[in-house]
Amino acid sequence: MRNSPLKVVDLFCGLGGMSAGIVDACLLNNKKPEIVLALDKDPHASAFYRKNFKNYLNEFIESDIQNLYTEIEPEYLANNNIDLLLAGPPCQGHSNLNNSTRRNDPRNQLYMETIEFIRRAKPLYFIIENVPSVIHASEKVVDIAFEQLAKEGYIVKDINIEFENLGVPQKRKRHVMVGTISKQNDILNFINDSYKKYRPRTVKDAIEDLIGYPQVTEFDKPSKMHSINVDRAKYLFVNGLYDLPNNLRPKCHQKKHSYKSMYGRLYWNKPAQTITGGFGSMGQGRFLHPLEPRMITPREAARIQGLPDWLDFSEVNSRTALQQMIGNAVPSVLSFEFANEIIKEIESGKDNKAKIRR
């Protein structure tokens, strides 16, 4: 229906990276976005989301997903005819950076909670984002998800995407599962089609205009560096280096190691490494500014993360919260491109919701 809103649910929404992409796609196509429900348990991310999406948001639940059906009536979802489900289940349990419980972590089951939601709410489309190594989880969540969703009538595809190919100035790889209960299953090729639209972007492209930006709010201040790291940063700049020599690293790095990017300086004319919640520390990765001996600011990290400038961080005063929220965000281009395709299908009349939901 041409004038009906695009009805969206965003689970594990965080600060709303994917919701932002939906809003931008809807506004571009003169369609109203309606966020029927968003859910996250982090209080900082929840407050941020409520503020930034208040004009489009019907219901927000600040809770674990396991509590969802005690917080909301099932009829609420059934009566709203959800067009699109967005979900980014916590990926730490699947991540290669998690050496303690990797592949066998209670958080991995949150992926299956998302599948259960799809089975109950029956959205027309869904997109689930996670780290590439989710396919190796001992619980076989991806394989089980395919089986369960097929039984519900969904056509499902998955792909490992490189956000660099979507114009995001960082080397970020993610596993994406997309599905539809519509018969227009060619829409699931949107990633490959989107790759053709974007040119590679660099750190310079993302943050050059922020050089000299006033460092007034926490969002625009680089994190404070330990005196040892100040000296390390100066050494890199004085010697024109991007990787810190082993003899200047902590003792645990002075022998053979695979952490080349840690304590490193970003390249101005290349994409950044994956932005994580550790972007405020030299010891967490290559997060030193390319032109100045300091860490990148949260604003610069958000730009590199592919988040739109209209998101308002002015009320987030916690450095830890800023870093975690930005590091955990999904670049908005992913949902933006998917929503564009969905809207085209709906507006063309090819995707008849009434017939699909009978």
C-alpha positions in Angstrom: 0.0 0.0 0.0 1.5 3.2 -1.2 0.6 5.5 1.7 1.0 3.0 4.6 4.0 3.3 6.8 6.9 0.8 6.7 6.4 -1.1 10.0 9.7 -2.2 11.6 10.9 -4.1 14.7 14.5 -3.7 15.8 15.8 -6.3 18.3 19.1 -5.8 20.1 18.8 -2.3 18.6 21.8 -0.8 20.4 22.1 2.9 19.4 20.0 2.2 16.3 22.4 1.9 13.4 20.0 -0.2 11.4 17.0 1.8 12.4 18.8 4.9 11.1 19.2 3.3 7.7 15.5 2.5 7.7 14.6 6.1 8.5 16.9 7.5 5.8 15.5 5.0 3.2 11.9 5.9 4.1 12.5 9.6 4.0 14.2 9.2 0.6 11.2 7.4 -0.7 8.6 9.7 0.9 7.4 6.8 3.1 6.8 7.0 6.8 8.9 4.8 9.0 7.0 3.3 12.0 9.1 1.5 14.6 6.5 -0.8 16.1 8.9 -2.1 18.7 12.6 -1.8 19.6 14.4 -3.8 22.3 17.7 -3.5 24.0 18.9 -4.2 27.6 21.7 -1.6 27.8 20.4 1.5 29.6 22.7 3.9 27.8 21.8 2.6 24.3 18.2 2.5 25.3 18.1 6.1 26.4 20.0 7.1 23.2 17.5 5.2 21.0 14.4 6.6 22.7 15.7 10.1 22.1 16.9 9.8 18.6 13.9 7.8 17.2 11.1 9.2 19.3 9.3 10.6 16.3 9.0 7.1 14.8 8.8 4.9 17.8 5.7 3.2 19.2 7.1 0.9 21.9 10.5 0.4 23.5 11.3 -2.4 25.9 14.5 -2.1 27.9 15.0 -5.8 28.8 16.5 -9.1 27.8 14.8 -10.7 24.8 13.9 -13.7 27.0 11.5 -11.3 28.8 9.9 -10.0 25.7 6.7 -11.9 25.8 6.1 -11.0 29.5 6.5 -7.4 28.6 4.3 -7.2 25.6 1.1 -8.9 24.5 1.5 -11.3 21.5 -1.6 -9.7 19.9 0.3 -6.4 19.7 2.7 -7.9 17.2 0.1 -10.0 15.4 -2.1 -7.0 14.9 0.7 -4.7 13.5 1.6 -6.8 10.4 5.4 -6.2 10.7 7.0 -5.5 7.3 10.6 -5.8 8.4 12.5 -7.3 11.4 16.0 -6.0 12.1 18.3 -7.9 14.5 21.9 -7.8 15.6 22.2 -10.4 18.3 25.2 -9.9 20.5 28.2 -11.3 18.6 30.8 -11.6 21.4 30.0 -15.3 21.8 30.9 -16.0 18.2 33.7 -13.6 17.8 37.3 -14.7 17.0 38.4 -12.1 19.6 36.6 -14.1 22.3 39.2 -16.7 23.4 37.4 -17.9 26.6 33.9 -19.2 25.4 34.2 -18.9 21.6 31.8 -21.1 19.7 30.1 -22.3 22.9 28.7 -19.3 24.7 25.2 -18.7 26.3 24.9 -15.5 24.3 24.9 -17.6 21.1 21.4 -18.7 21.9 20.2 -15.2 21.5 20.4 -15.8 17.8 17.7 -18.5 18.2 15.5 -16.1 20.3 15.5 -13.9 17.1 14.3 -16.9 15.0 11.6 -17.6 17.5 10.4 -14.0 17.2 10.2 -14.4 13.5 8.2 -17.5 13.8 5.7 -15.7 16.1 5.5 -12.3 14.5 5.8 -13.4 10.9 7.5 -10.3 9.4 7.4 -10.1 5.6 11.2 -9.6 5.6 14.0 -9.9 8.0 17.7 -9.2 8.2 20.0 -10.6 10.9 23.6 -9.3 11.3 26.4 -11.1 13.1 30.1 -11.8 12.9 31.2 -14.3 10.1 32.3 -16.9 12.6 28.6 -17.4 13.7 28.5 -20.2 11.2 31.0 -22.1 13.3 29.0 -21.9 16.6 28.9 -25.2 18.3 25.1 -24.8 18.6 24.8 -24.7 14.8 22.5 -21.7 15.1 22.7 -20.8 11.4 21.9 -24.3 10.2 19.0 -24.6 12.6 17.7 -21.2 11.7 17.6 -22.1 8.0 15.6 -25.3 8.8 13.1 -23.6 11.1 12.5 -20.7 8.9 12.0 -22.9 5.8 9.2 -24.7 7.7 7.6 -21.3 8.3 7.5 -20.6 4.5 10.5 -18.2 4.4 13.0 -18.1 1.6 16.3 -17.5 3.3 19.8 -16.6 2.0 23.0 -15.7 3.9 26.2 -14.0 2.8 29.4 -12.7 4.4 29.5 -9.1 3.4 32.4 -6.6 3.4 31.2 -3.2 4.4 34.2 -1.7 2.6 32.3 -2.6 -0.6 29.3 -0.7 0.6 31.3 2.6 0.9 32.0 2.2 4.6 35.6 3.3 5.3 36.7 0.3 7.3 37.5 -3.3 6.8 34.5 -4.7 8.5 33.1 -8.2 7.6 29.8 -9.5 8.8 27.5 -12.5 8.3 24.1 -11.4 7.1 21.0 -13.6 6.9 18.1 -12.2 5.0 14.7 -13.7 4.4 11.2 -13.1 3.0 7.9 -14.7 3.0 7.1 -12.8 -0.1 7.3 -14.4 -3.5 9.6 -11.7 -4.7 12.7 -13.6 -3.6 15.0 -11.8 -6.0 15.1 -9.0 -3.5 17.5 -11.1 -1.4 20.2 -10.3 -4.0 20.3 -6.7 -2.8 23.8 -7.0 -1.3 25.4 -7.9 -4.6 23.4 -5.2 -6.4 24.4 -2.7 -3.8 28.1 -3.4 -4.2 27.9 -1.9 -7.7 26.8 1.5 -6.3 29.6 2.4 -4.0 33.2 3.4 -4.4 35.9 2.6 -1.8 36.2 5.2 0.9 39.2 6.0 3.1 39.7 7.5 6.6 40.4 10.8 4.9 37.0 10.7 3.1 35.3 10.1 6.4 36.9 12.5 8.8 39.0 15.1 6.9 36.3 17.8 7.6 36.6 17.1 11.3 40.2 18.3 11.6 40.2 21.1 14.1 36.7 20.4 15.3 36.1 21.9 18.7 36.7 19.4 21.5 33.9 20.6 23.8 31.6 17.6 24.4 32.7 14.0 25.3 31.7 13.0 21.8 34.4 15.3 20.4 37.2 14.6 22.8 39.9 11.9 22.3 40.4 9.6 25.2 43.3 10.4 27.6 46.4 8.5 26.9 48.8 7.0 29.5 52.2 8.8 29.4 53.8 5.6 28.0 51.3 5.7 25.1 51.9 9.4 24.5 55.6 8.6 24.0 54.7 5.7 21.7 52.4 7.9 19.6 55.1 10.6 19.3 57.6 7.9 18.2 55.4 6.8 15.4 54.9 10.4 14.1 58.6 11.5 14.5 59.7 8.4 12.5 56.9 8.3 10.0 55.7 4.9 11.1 52.3 3.2 11.3 53.3 0.1 13.3 55.0 0.3 16.6 58.3 -1.7 16.8 58.2 -4.7 19.2 60.8 -3.3 21.5 58.5 -0.3 22.3 55.5 -2.5 23.0 54.5 -4.1 26.3 56.7 -7.1 27.3 53.9 -9.6 26.2 54.2 -8.2 22.7 58.0 -8.2 22.4 58.3 -11.8 21.3 56.4 -13.3 18.3 52.8 -12.1 18.2 50.0 -11.5 15.7 48.8 -8.1 17.0 50.5 -5.9 14.4 47.7 -3.3 14.3 47.7 -2.8 18.1 49.5 0.4 19.1 49.3 1.4 15.4 48.4 4.5 13.6 45.5 4.7 11.0 46.4 5.3 7.4 44.9 8.5 5.9 44.4 7.1 2.4 43.2 3.6 3.4 40.1 2.2 5.1 40.4 1.8 8.9 40.4 -1.5 10.6 37.1 -2.7 12.2 35.9 -0.1 14.7 35.3 -1.7 18.1 34.5 -0.5 21.5 38.2 -0.3 22.2 38.8 2.6 19.8 39.9 4.8 22.7 43.0 2.8 23.5 46.2 2.2 21.6 46.4 -1.3 23.0 43.1 -2.3 21.5 43.9 -1.8 17.8 45.0 0.7 15.1 43.0 3.6 16.4 45.6 6.4 16.5 44.6 9.4 14.4 46.5 9.5 11.1 47.6 13.1 11.3 47.7 13.9 15.0 49.3 12.0 17.9 46.0 11.2 19.7 43.2 8.6 19.6 40.3 9.2 17.3 37.3 10.8 18.9 33.9 9.2 19.2 32.6 11.5 16.4 35.4 10.3 14.1 34.7 6.7 15.1 31.0 7.2 14.3 31.9 8.6 10.9 34.2 5.6 10.1 31.4 3.3 11.4 29.1 4.7 8.8 26.6 6.3 11.1 24.7 9.4 9.9 25.5 12.8 11.4 21.9 13.4 12.4 22.2 11.0 15.3 22.5 13.2 18.5 25.1 12.1 21.0 25.0 15.3 23.1 23.4 13.7 26.2 25.9 10.7 26.3 28.5 11.7 28.9 30.0 8.3 29.6 33.2 7.6 27.6 32.7 3.9 28.1 29.1 4.0 26.9 30.1 6.1 23.8 32.8 3.6 22.8 30.7 0.5 23.3 27.6 1.9 21.6 29.6 3.1 18.5 31.8 0.0 18.4 28.7 -2.3 18.5 26.7 -0.4 15.9 25.8 -1.8 12.5 26.7 0.6 9.6 23.4 2.1 8.5 24.0 1.4 4.8 23.1 -2.3 5.2 19.5 -1.6 6.3 19.2 1.4 4.1 19.8 -0.6 0.9 17.5 -3.5 2.1 14.7 -1.0 2.9 15.1 0.6 -0.5 14.4 -2.7 -2.2 11.5 -3.5 0.1 9.8 -0.2 -0.4 10.1 -0.6 -4.2 8.4 -4.0 -4.0 5.6 -2.7 -1.8 5.1 0.4 -3.8 5.1 -1.5 -7.1 2.2 -3.6 -5.9 4.1 -6.8 -6.6 4.2 -7.5 -2.9 0.6 -8.0 -1.9 0.6 -8.2 1.9 -3.0 -9.3 2.2 -2.3 -12.4 0.0 1.0 -13.2 1.7 -0.6 -13.2 5.1 -3.7 -15.3 4.4 
